[in-house]
Amino acid sequence: ARAPAVVLSKGVARASSSRPMLAAAIRRVAAPGRALMQRPAAVPSVALSFAARRGYPANVFNHPNRVATKAAVSEAEVVVEEEPVKLLTSDESEDLLKIRHTTAHICAMAVQKLFPTAQVTIGPWIDRGFYYDFDYPEGFSDKDLKSIKKQMIKIINKDYPLRREEVTREEARTRIEALNEPYKLEILDAIKTEPITIYHIGDEWWDLCAGPHVESTKKIHPKAIDLESVAGAYWRGDEKRPMLQRIYGTAWGSPEELKAYNEFKAEAARRDHRKIGKDLNLFSIQQEEVGGGLVFWHPKGAIMRDMIERFWKDIHLERGYDLLYTPHVGKADLWKTSGHSDFYAENMYKPIDVEDETYQLKPMNCPFHVAVYKDGYFSYRDLPIRWAEMGTVYRYERSGTMHGLFRVRGFTQDDAHIFCLPHQIADEIKGVLDLTEDILSTFGFTEFEVNLSTQPEKSVGGPEIWDKAEGALKDALAQKGWDYEVDEGGGAFYGPKIDIKILDAIGRKWQCSTVQLDFNLPERFDLAYIDKENAKQRPIMIHRAIFGSLERFFGILTENYAGAFPLWVAPTQVRLLPVTDAVDDYVQETARKLRAAGIRCDVQSQERLAKLVRNAEKAKIPVMCVVGEQEAKDGTLAVRTYADGDQGVLSVDDVLSRVSAANAGKLEKF
């Protein structure tokens, strides 16, 4: 179960060292106003889960234990007072959906009262709020947002009824033309159903809308709404259309929910992987010098990536996969055969002319794996074949859509493709789900949201193979004992799929893993195996990715742990902190011993001990070892961990053994 969110009134670092020197240094470092870690040091495990014991506010979104909590922390005790506050998304609460939708309309009404020349476009609800797009070239300032919010509160307090009206298309057009709202005319033309529905706020304002809404503006709590930001957005997402002003807002059922949401936002900002990546010197994206959406892995980030890739490769080899490496470019004809040139062209870079032939940067790995299959000759006895690759792909993203590691132009997919017989589908899918669970749980992700998407109206492949494939996916999920939602008709035209979202430490859902059956590429590329009767048959192809994108997963991992990474994957696992130059030989020999055992270790000196410890805490080093003359004489280290504070004095062999055990067992803590 996940723990409540925790708000600390005071950060306390443990200082119970058997070495007075280390204890005093820790006390100085953790003194009021200089606290290194704003987190409880001695929270009973019965009260808080693993995430909260690390000092992470656990998730506050819809989950049986997702509640916001306040904790008063003193040096003597921890008192936890629970205040149940569930923060639901619009999909999870019909009431909140109506509140957010109505608040979007109130926002638009307020804008047009204050800025009569602003033209309205669309204003939908979103997960935790709403937005509304306006054509207003002058733009909205922060001061304008405050004025708009005040006007919204006035509208709310007037208790206007929300009234639904059905009109003919001709009547709607007449009314819109009278208001001179060209965007609404375009929206009207895009509506294919009859009758046209309009929602009124009293007799003051109306909008084309299908609903739903609350009964009156008074149903909106004026202290449970906020306007958050303004951003530019092209009309219909088309860069050739006008740039609009998008006002983002949020709305909740109570002020307590809004307060909890604001606390969540602050915590999410603290965990922002872009800031942490810069602070810890993990990676950079040098848009001005090199180009947007291209990731540079710095030494610390690169060693983490290497550890992740090594683990990924080792576990795949254990599970019967073979590894592939394929080129970054290929002939354009390959993408025409695969269909990507027809269906995915807007995300592909322009072709490259090479010696009278046309080449293409690969946007996906699958056609290359198909090419490897076609280069062989396979019997039914050879199947299943499992091929995996950490393959870098390149996709065009508009500059306005890129976001740190989450959305980039060049990224590495942990792709794998399985070629199997129809009766092998269920076992192979079960194997993929087992592998997915084992990999994700190794990185601390143990809660999943699973969706199964089934045959759409237009598809390739006959009903028999679709029924068999969907049945195999359901059987595999049943064997796992996983609950799942069915998205009827939501599958790709070439096969059904399973999507897996993970929940992070503060309750956000991230789409990571996908298992997709494909009846299309084997047909397009004329793939075959020889069956028992010596006849050619089509294999079933399964696409799957577990991380999805290595870059995106690294961003998620960074935010989940707020940069305090599990010991086994941390870029620097142990930092040695010599107190005096007299122990330098001992420290260097200890560092060599740890490195020889595969432990990532560095040495920092030339500063006061308090600053050395503080810097190690800021760098979120899992294990810090202070070395004085007594430690050098005894062959020991005074050990402190980022997660649990002072560990006392241990021998070098003990430290080596415990970190080595963490590496072998992929453990989070010392």
C-alpha positions in Angstrom: 0.0 0.0 0.0 1.2 3.5 -0.7 1.7 6.0 2.1 -0.1 9.3 2.6 1.6 12.4 1.4 3.8 13.9 4.0 4.4 17.6 4.8 7.2 18.2 7.2 7.4 21.0 9.6 11.1 20.3 10.3 13.8 18.3 8.7 15.8 16.1 11.1 19.0 14.3 10.3 20.3 11.6 12.6 23.4 12.3 14.6 23.9 9.3 16.8 27.4 8.4 15.7 29.8 6.5 17.9 32.4 8.9 16.5 32.0 12.3 18.2 33.8 14.0 15.2 31.2 12.6 12.7 28.3 13.2 15.0 29.2 16.8 15.6 29.7 17.4 11.8 26.3 15.9 11.1 24.7 18.0 13.8 26.3 21.1 12.4 25.2 20.2 8.9 21.6 19.5 9.9 21.2 22.4 12.2 18.0 24.6 11.8 18.3 26.7 8.6 21.0 24.3 7.2 19.1 21.1 7.0 20.3 18.9 4.2 17.3 16.7 3.8 13.8 17.9 4.4 12.5 14.5 5.4 11.8 12.5 8.6 14.7 10.4 9.8 12.9 8.1 12.1 9.4 7.5 10.8 8.0 4.2 12.0 7.6 1.7 9.1 4.2 0.9 10.5 3.0 4.4 9.7 4.7 5.1 6.4 5.6 3.1 3.4 9.0 2.7 1.8 8.4 5.8 -0.4 7.5 8.0 2.6 10.4 6.6 4.7 12.7 8.0 2.0 10.9 11.3 2.5 8.9 11.2 -0.6 5.3 12.4 -0.5 3.5 9.3 -1.7 0.8 9.5 -4.3 -2.2 11.7 -3.7 -4.3 10.5 -6.6 -7.1 8.0 -6.8 -5.9 4.9 -4.9 -7.3 3.2 -1.8 -4.6 4.7 0.3 -4.1 7.9 -1.7 -4.7 10.5 1.0 -3.0 13.8 1.8 -1.5 13.8 5.3 0.3 16.3 7.5 3.1 15.1 9.7 4.5 17.1 12.6 8.1 16.0 13.1 10.1 16.6 16.1 13.4 15.1 17.3 11.5 12.9 19.8 8.6 11.6 17.8 6.6 11.7 14.6 2.9 12.5 14.8 0.9 11.7 11.7 -2.6 13.3 11.4 -4.5 12.1 8.4 -6.9 14.3 6.4 -8.5 12.2 3.7 -8.3 14.2 0.5 -8.6 12.3 -2.8 -7.5 14.1 -5.9 -9.3 12.4 -8.8 -8.9 13.0 -12.5 -11.8 14.0 -14.7 -12.0 10.4 -16.0 -12.4 9.2 -12.4 -15.1 11.6 -11.3 -18.2 12.6 -13.2 -18.8 15.4 -10.7 -15.3 16.9 -11.1 -15.6 16.6 -14.9 -18.7 18.7 -14.8 -17.1 21.2 -12.4 -14.1 21.6 -14.7 -16.1 21.8 -17.8 -18.4 24.4 -16.4 -15.4 26.4 -15.0 -13.9 26.5 -18.5 -17.1 28.1 -19.7 -17.1 30.6 -16.8 -13.5 31.4 -17.7 -14.5 32.2 -21.3 -17.4 34.3 -20.2 -15.2 36.2 -17.8 -12.6 36.8 -20.5 -15.1 38.2 -23.0 -16.6 40.5 -20.4 -13.1 41.9 -19.6 -11.7 41.7 -23.2 -14.6 42.0 -25.6 -12.4 41.6 -28.7 -11.2 38.2 -27.6 -12.7 35.4 -29.8 -13.5 32.1 -28.2 -12.5 28.7 -29.7 -12.5 25.5 -27.7 -12.4 24.9 -23.9 -12.3 21.2 -22.8 -11.8 19.7 -19.4 -8.5 17.9 -19.0 -7.2 15.4 -16.3 -7.0 17.9 -13.4 -8.5 21.0 -14.8 -9.3 22.7 -18.1 -8.1 25.1 -20.7 -9.7 27.6 -23.0 -8.1 28.9 -26.2 -8.7 32.5 -27.3 -7.8 34.5 -30.3 -6.4 37.6 -28.6 -3.2 38.9 -30.2 -2.4 41.3 -27.3 -2.0 38.3 -25.0 -2.8 37.8 -21.4 -0.5 38.8 -18.6 -0.3 37.5 -15.0 -2.2 40.6 -13.9 -4.9 39.8 -16.5 -5.2 36.3 -15.1 -5.9 37.7 -11.6 -8.6 40.0 -13.1 -10.1 37.1 -15.0 -10.3 35.0 -11.8 -12.0 37.8 -9.9 -14.5 38.1 -12.7 -15.1 34.3 -12.6 -15.8 34.5 -8.9 -18.4 37.2 -9.5 -20.1 35.0 -12.1 -20.1 32.1 -9.8 -21.6 34.1 -6.9 -24.5 35.3 -9.1 -25.8 31.7 -9.2 -26.6 31.6 -12.9 -28.4 28.5 -14.1 -26.7 26.3 -16.8 -29.3 25.6 -19.5 -29.1 23.2 -22.4 -30.7 24.1 -25.7 -31.1 22.1 -28.9 -31.2 24.1 -32.1 -31.0 23.4 -35.8 -27.7 23.8 -37.7 -29.2 26.8 -39.5 -30.2 28.5 -36.2 -26.8 27.9 -34.7 -25.1 29.4 -37.7 -27.3 32.5 -37.6 -26.5 33.1 -33.9 -22.8 32.5 -34.3 -22.6 34.9 -37.3 -24.4 37.5 -35.2 -21.7 37.3 -32.6 -18.9 37.4 -35.3 -17.2 34.2 -34.0 -15.5 32.6 -37.0 -13.8 29.8 -35.0 -17.2 28.7 -33.7 -18.4 28.5 -37.3 -15.5 26.2 -38.1 -16.4 24.1 -35.1 -20.0 24.0 -36.2 -19.0 22.7 -39.6 -17.0 19.9 -38.0 -20.0 18.7 -36.0 -21.6 15.9 -37.9 -24.6 15.0 -35.6 -28.0 16.6 -35.2 -29.4 18.5 -33.3 -26.8 21.1 -32.4 -26.6 21.6 -28.6 -25.9 24.9 -26.9 -25.2 25.6 -23.2 -26.2 28.9 -21.7 -24.9 30.6 -18.5 -28.1 32.4 -17.5 -29.0 34.7 -20.3 -25.5 36.2 -20.3 -23.4 33.9 -22.4 -23.6 30.7 -24.4 -21.3 28.3 -26.3 -21.6 25.3 -28.6 -21.2 22.3 -26.3 -22.3 18.7 -25.8 -22.0 19.0 -22.0 -22.1 17.8 -19.3 -22.3 20.7 -16.8 -23.3 21.4 -13.3 -26.8 22.8 -12.7 -25.7 26.4 -11.7 -22.6 28.4 -11.3 -23.1 28.3 -7.5 -22.2 24.6 -7.6 -18.6 25.8 -8.3 -16.7 26.6 -5.1 -15.1 30.0 -5.6 -12.1 29.0 -3.4 -11.6 25.7 -5.3 -10.6 27.2 -8.7 -7.4 28.8 -10.0 -6.0 30.0 -13.2 -2.5 28.5 -13.6 -0.8 29.8 -16.7 -1.0 31.1 -20.3 0.6 29.4 -23.2 0.6 29.7 -27.0 -1.3 27.1 -29.0 -1.9 26.9 -32.8 -5.5 26.6 -33.8 -6.2 23.0 -34.6 -2.5 22.3 -33.7 -1.5 23.5 -37.2 1.5 25.8 -37.4 0.0 27.4 -40.5 -3.1 28.5 -38.5 -3.3 31.4 -36.1 -1.4 31.3 -32.7 -4.0 31.4 -29.9 -3.7 32.2 -26.2 -4.4 29.2 -24.1 -5.4 29.8 -20.5 -4.9 26.7 -18.2 -6.9 26.4 -15.0 -7.8 23.9 -12.4 -11.0 23.3 -10.5 -11.9 21.0 -7.5 -14.8 20.2 -5.3 -13.4 21.9 -2.2 -10.6 24.3 -1.1 -9.0 21.4 0.7 -8.6 19.6 -2.7 -7.2 22.7 -4.3 -4.7 23.0 -1.4 -3.6 19.4 -1.8 -3.3 19.8 -5.5 -1.1 22.9 -5.1 1.1 20.9 -2.7 1.3 18.1 -5.3 2.3 20.6 -8.0 5.1 21.9 -5.7 6.3 18.4 -5.1 6.2 17.6 -8.8 8.3 20.8 -9.5 10.8 19.7 -6.9 11.2 16.4 -8.7 11.4 17.9 -12.3 13.9 15.7 -14.1 15.2 18.7 -16.1 16.3 20.5 -12.9 17.6 17.4 -11.2 19.4 16.4 -14.4 21.2 19.7 -14.4 21.9 19.8 -10.6 23.4 16.3 -10.6 25.1 16.8 -14.0 23.4 13.8 -15.6 22.5 15.0 -19.1 21.9 18.1 -21.2 19.9 19.1 -24.3 21.8 21.9 -26.0 19.2 23.4 -28.2 21.0 26.5 -29.2 24.4 24.9 -30.0 23.4 21.5 -31.3 19.7 21.3 -31.8 16.4 20.6 -29.9 15.4 17.2 -28.7 18.9 15.7 -28.9 20.2 14.3 -25.6 23.8 14.5 -24.4 24.5 11.9 -21.7 27.1 13.3 -19.3 29.5 10.9 -17.4 27.2 10.4 -14.4 24.1 9.9 -16.6 26.0 7.7 -19.0 27.2 5.3 -16.3 23.6 5.0 -15.1 22.4 4.4 -18.7 25.1 1.7 -19.0 24.0 0.0 -15.8 20.3 0.0 -17.0 21.3 -1.3 -20.4 23.5 -4.1 -18.9 20.7 -5.2 -16.6 18.2 -5.1 -19.6 20.5 -7.2 -21.8 21.4 -9.7 -19.1 17.7 -10.4 -18.2 16.7 -10.7 -21.8 19.5 -13.3 -22.5 18.3 -15.2 -19.4 14.7 -15.3 -20.8 15.7 -16.7 -24.2 16.1 -13.6 -26.3 18.9 -12.9 -28.8 20.3 -9.4 -29.3 20.3 -7.5 -32.5 22.0 -4.3 -33.6 20.6 -2.6 -36.7 21.5 0.5 -38.7 20.2 4.0 -38.1 19.2 4.5 -41.7 17.7 2.4 -44.5 16.4 2.6 -48.0 13.2 4.6 -48.3 11.5 1.7 -50.1 11.6 -0.3 -46.8 9.4 2.3 -45.2 7.0 2.3 -48.1 6.7 -1.5 -47.8 6.1 -1.3 -44.1 3.5 1.4 -44.6 5.2 4.0 -42.4 5.6 6.4 -45.4 1.9 6.4 -45.8 0.7 6.5 -42.2 3.6 8.0 -40.3 5.1 10.5 -42.7 4.5 13.6 -40.6 6.8 12.1 -37.9 9.6 11.1 -40.2 12.5 13.2 -41.3 13.0 14.1 -45.0 14.7 11.4 -47.1 18.4 11.5 -47.7 19.8 11.1 -51.3 22.8 8.8 -51.4 24.3 7.9 -54.8 21.0 8.1 -56.7 19.2 6.1 -54.0 16.9 7.5 -51.3 17.6 6.6 -47.6 15.6 7.4 -44.5 16.5 7.9 -40.8 14.6 5.1 -39.1 11.6 6.2 -37.0 11.0 2.6 -35.8 13.1 -0.6 -35.5 10.5 -3.2 -36.6 11.2 -3.2 -40.4 14.8 -3.8 -39.7 14.0 -6.8 -37.5 11.8 -8.0 -40.3 14.7 -7.7 -42.7 16.8 -9.9 -40.4 14.0 -12.5 -40.4 13.7 -12.4 -44.2 17.5 -13.1 -44.4 16.9 -16.5 -42.8 15.0 -19.7 -43.5 12.8 -20.9 -40.6 10.9 -24.1 -39.8 8.1 -24.3 -37.4 10.6 -26.0 -35.1 12.6 -22.8 -34.9 9.7 -20.7 -33.6 9.3 -18.8 -31.3 12.2 -16.4 -32.2 12.8 -13.6 -29.8 15.0 -10.7 -30.9 15.7 -7.6 -28.8 17.5 -4.4 -29.4 18.3 -1.1 -27.8 17.6 0.7 -31.0 18.0 4.4 -31.5 15.2 6.0 -33.7 14.5 9.5 -34.9 11.2 11.2 -35.1 10.2 14.7 -35.9 8.6 16.6 -33.1 7.5 20.2 -33.3 9.7 22.5 -31.2 6.8 23.5 -29.0 6.0 19.9 -28.0 9.4 18.8 -26.8 9.9 18.5 -23.0 13.1 17.4 -21.4 13.7 13.7 -21.8 10.0 13.0 -22.1 9.6 14.1 -25.7 12.7 14.3 -27.9 13.7 13.8 -31.5 16.3 11.1 -31.1 15.7 8.3 -28.5 16.4 4.7 -27.8 13.6 2.1 -27.7 14.0 -1.2 -25.9 12.4 -2.9 -28.8 11.8 -6.6 -29.1 10.0 -8.7 -31.7 8.8 -12.2 -31.3 7.9 -14.4 -34.3 5.8 -17.3 -33.2 3.1 -19.8 -34.2 -0.6 -19.1 -33.5 -0.8 -21.6 -30.6 2.3 -20.0 -29.0 0.7 -16.6 -28.6 -0.6 -17.0 -25.0 2.7 -18.4 -23.6 4.7 -15.7 -25.3 2.5 -12.9 -24.1 2.6 -14.3 -20.6 6.4 -14.4 -20.8 6.5 -10.8 -21.9 4.2 -9.8 -19.0 6.4 -11.7 -16.5 9.5 -10.0 -17.9 7.8 -6.6 -17.8 6.9 -7.0 -14.2 10.4 -8.2 -13.2 12.1 -5.3 -15.0 9.8 -2.6 -13.8 9.7 -3.8 -10.2 13.5 -3.9 -10.1 13.3 -0.1 -10.5 10.7 0.2 -7.8 7.6 0.3 -9.9 5.1 -2.3 -8.6 1.7 -0.7 -9.3 0.3 -0.9 -12.8 -2.7 0.2 -14.7 -3.4 -2.2 -17.6 -5.5 -1.7 -20.7 -6.5 -4.2 -23.4 -7.4 -2.7 -26.8 -9.5 -4.9 -29.1 -10.3 -5.2 -32.9 -11.3 -1.9 -34.5 -14.0 -1.5 -37.2 -11.3 -1.5 -39.9 -8.6 -4.1 -39.6 -6.5 -6.7 -41.4 -6.7 -10.4 -40.6 -9.8 -12.5 -40.3 -12.1 -12.8 -37.3 -10.6 -16.2 -36.3 -7.1 -14.9 -35.8 -8.4 -11.8 -34.0 -10.5 -13.9 -31.6 -7.5 -16.2 -31.0 -5.2 -13.2 -30.4 -7.6 -11.4 -28.1 -8.3 -14.6 -26.2 -4.5 -15.2 -25.8 -4.0 -11.7 -24.4 -6.9 -12.2 -21.9 -5.6 -15.6 -20.9 -2.2 -14.1 -20.2 -3.6 -11.3 -18.1 -5.8 -13.8 -16.2 -2.7 -15.9 -15.5 -1.0 -12.8 -14.1 -4.0 -12.1 -12.0 -4.0 -8.5 -13.2 -7.1 -6.4 -13.4 -7.5 -4.5 -16.7 -9.8 -2.3 -18.6 -11.0 -3.2 -22.1 -10.9 -0.5 -24.8 -13.4 -2.0 -27.2 -12.3 -1.2 -30.8 -9.2 0.6 -29.6 -6.6 -1.7 -31.1 -4.5 -0.9 -34.1 -5.8 -2.0 -37.4 -3.1 -4.7 -37.5 -3.7 -6.3 -34.1 -4.8 -6.1 -30.5 -2.5 -4.8 -27.8 -1.9 -4.4 -24.0 -0.7 -1.1 -22.6 0.8 -0.8 -19.1 1.0 2.4 -17.1 3.2 2.6 -14.0 2.4 4.7 -10.9 5.2 6.8 -9.5 5.9 7.8 -5.9 3.5 10.7 -6.0 0.7 8.9 -7.9 1.3 10.0 -11.4 0.6 7.5 -14.2 3.2 7.0 -16.9 2.6 5.0 -20.1 5.7 2.7 -20.5 5.1 -0.8 -21.7 3.3 -2.0 -24.8 2.6 -5.5 -26.1 1.2 -5.4 -29.7 0.3 -8.2 -32.0 0.8 -7.6 -35.7 -0.9 -9.4 -38.5 0.1 -6.7 -41.0 3.9 -6.6 -41.4 4.3 -10.4 -41.9 1.8 -10.0 -44.8 3.4 -6.8 -46.2 6.9 -8.3 -46.2 5.8 -11.8 -47.2 7.3 -13.5 -44.1 7.0 -17.3 -43.9 8.0 -20.4 -42.0 7.7 -24.0 -43.2 5.1 -26.0 -41.3 4.9 -29.8 -40.7 3.4 -30.4 -44.2 6.4 -28.5 -45.7 4.1 -25.6 -46.7 4.7 -21.9 -46.2 2.8 -20.2 -43.5 2.7 -16.7 -42.0 4.2 -16.3 -38.5 2.6 -14.2 -35.9 4.6 -11.1 -35.0 4.6 -9.5 -31.5 6.0 -6.1 -30.9 6.9 -5.2 -27.4 8.7 -2.5 -25.4 9.1 -2.4 -21.6 10.7 1.0 -21.0 9.2 2.4 -24.1 11.9 5.0 -24.6 15.1 4.7 -22.5 15.3 8.5 -22.3 11.7 8.9 -21.2 12.1 6.1 -18.6 15.2 7.7 -17.2 13.2 10.9 -16.8 10.5 9.0 -15.0 13.0 7.2 -12.8 14.6 10.5 -11.9 11.3 12.1 -10.9 10.2 9.0 -9.0 13.3 9.0 -6.8 13.7 12.8 -6.9 17.3 12.1 -7.9 18.0 9.9 -4.8 18.5 6.8 -7.0 18.6 3.2 -5.8 22.0 2.2 -4.5 22.6 -0.3 -7.3 22.1 2.2 -10.1 23.4 5.4 -8.5 26.2 7.0 -10.6 28.4 7.4 -7.5 27.6 4.8 -4.9 30.2 5.6 -2.2 32.0 8.8 -1.5 35.1 8.8 0.8 35.5 12.0 2.9 39.0 12.3 4.4 39.3 14.7 7.3 43.0 15.2 7.0 45.7 14.8 4.4 47.4 12.3 6.8 44.9 9.6 5.8 45.2 10.1 2.0 47.2 6.9 1.4 44.6 4.9 3.3 41.7 6.6 1.4 43.2 6.1 -2.0 43.9 2.4 -1.2 40.3 2.0 0.0 39.0 3.6 -3.2 41.0 1.3 -5.3 39.7 -1.7 -3.4 36.1 -0.6 -3.8 36.5 0.1 -7.5 38.2 -3.3 -8.1 35.0 -4.8 -6.7 32.9 -3.0 -9.2 31.7 -0.3 -6.8 31.5 3.3 -8.2 33.5 5.3 -5.7 34.9 8.8 -5.5 37.0 10.9 -3.1 36.2 14.5 -2.0 38.5 16.5 0.3 40.0 20.0 0.7 37.0 21.3 2.5 35.7 21.4 6.1 34.0 18.1 7.0 30.6 19.8 7.4 30.7 21.1 3.9 31.9 17.8 2.5 29.0 16.0 4.1 26.6 18.8 3.0 27.8 18.5 -0.6 27.5 14.7 -0.6 23.9 15.1 0.6 23.1 17.7 -2.1 24.5 15.2 -4.6 22.3 12.5 -3.1 25.3 10.1 -2.7 23.9 6.9 -1.2 26.8 6.0 1.0 29.2 8.6 2.6 32.3 7.4 4.5 34.2 9.8 6.8 37.8 8.9 7.3 39.9 10.3 10.2 43.2 9.2 11.7 41.4 6.7 14.0 39.6 5.1 11.1 42.8 4.8 9.1 44.5 3.2 12.0 41.7 0.7 12.6 41.0 0.0 8.9 37.4 1.2 9.3 35.0 3.8 7.8 32.5 6.0 9.7 29.4 5.5 7.5 26.4 7.6 6.8 23.7 6.9 4.2 21.5 9.3 2.4 18.4 7.2 3.1 18.9 6.3 6.8 21.5 8.5 8.3 24.3 7.4 10.5 25.3 3.7 10.3 28.2 3.7 12.8 31.7 2.5 12.1 32.2 -0.4 9.7 35.2 -2.1 8.3 36.1 -1.6 4.7 35.2 -5.2 4.0 31.8 -4.7 5.5 31.1 -1.7 3.3 32.4 -3.5 0.3 30.3 -6.6 1.1 27.1 -4.6 1.6 27.4 -2.5 -1.5 28.3 -5.6 -3.6 25.2 -7.3 -2.2 23.1 -4.3 -3.3 24.6 -4.5 -6.8 24.0 -8.2 -7.1 20.5 -8.1 -5.7 19.6 -4.8 -7.4 18.8 -3.3 -3.9 17.7 0.3 -3.2 19.5 0.8 0.1 22.8 0.0 1.9 
